[in-house]
């Protein structure tokens, strides 16, 4: 297999790390970093769409983030809510379909309503999928998928031998989406932080020290250039046809 110089990942996942460090370096409150990070989300999402990426999954709020200061959590939720509302006209113009993955039942009624409205309003859009991982944890996702399958086996809708990798994938929050081709993590940490544990089995990783608020189109293009140089063998050896 040879690298395709025109190749971009069809599905890109990003762990957006570094908002707090960005703010601390400027002696600003952490919430200032989150506000700056929202600008980076907008910039990178539309840059991905312009470059031909089909699906962008953003780790927006994890199940562990509830442990943070309540004021910071409230700010994060407010930023997500206002940003989604503000962008709806642009989503419609660009054909952006909004999807949500995570345990939405733990969110406020107002937040759930906002998310549900935007999912419904954009479900017919087909140019680009923006998949927001909100109240997301990969272990929780796997547990929820197992519970769903176990209920179907208990009720006779499935036999144990009917459970395949494809069926399991369909029961995840990302059901219907392809696995990510590339994961970008900003901020330099070398871990996946309970993100897409099942889906990342053969994903290429790109770690950059750039903090999320500073991540821009040039950084995105560098990540894509690195991706183009990767040989994706899926457990095979160099030169295999598949």
FENLINTA-V480983 format. One record per pair of residues at least 6 apart in sequence whose ideal C-beta (glycine too) atoms are under 6 Angstrom apart, sorted by the first residue. I is the first residue (numbers start at 1). J is the second residue. If there is no record, write none. Layout:
BEGIN
((I,J) (I,J))
END
This chain:
BEGIN
((1,231) (3,228) (3,229) (5,228) (7,228) (8,51) (8,52) (8,53) (8,224) (9,181) (9,182) (9,227) (10,54) (10,181) (11,55) (11,178) (11,180) (11,181) (12,53) (12,56) (12,182) (13,57) (13,180) (13,183) (14,58) (14,184) (15,59) (15,185) (15,195) (16,212) (17,186) (17,187) (17,212) (18,186) (18,187) (18,211) (18,212) (19,33) (19,34) (19,37) (19,212) (20,30) (20,33) (21,211) (22,33) (22,211) (22,213) (23,30) (23,32) (23,33) (30,72) (31,75) (34,76) (34,79) (36,213) (37,212) (37,213) (38,79) (38,83) (40,212) (40,213) (40,215) (45,56) (45,130) (47,217) (47,220) (48,56) (49,128) (55,129) (55,177) (56,130) (57,131) (58,132) (59,133) (59,195) (60,132) (60,133) (60,134) (61,134) (61,135) (62,136) (62,137) (63,135) (63,137) (63,140) (77,111) (81,111) (81,114) (84,118) (91,122) (95,125) (95,127) (96,125) (96,128) (96,130) (97,122) (97,125) (97,129) (98,118) (98,119) (98,122) (98,130) (99,129) (99,131) (100,115) (100,132) (100,134) (101,133) (101,136) (101,173) (101,174) (102,133) (102,134) (102,135) (102,136) (103,135) (104,112) (106,135) (107,135) (137,194) (138,194) (138,195) (138,196) (138,197) (141,172) (141,173) (145,171) (145,172) (148,171) (149,163) (149,171) (152,158) (174,199) (179,199) (180,203) (182,204) (182,227) (183,203) (183,205) (184,206) (184,223) (185,207) (186,208) (186,210) (186,212) (186,215) (187,211) (188,209) (202,234) (204,227) (204,230) (206,223) (206,226) (210,219))
END
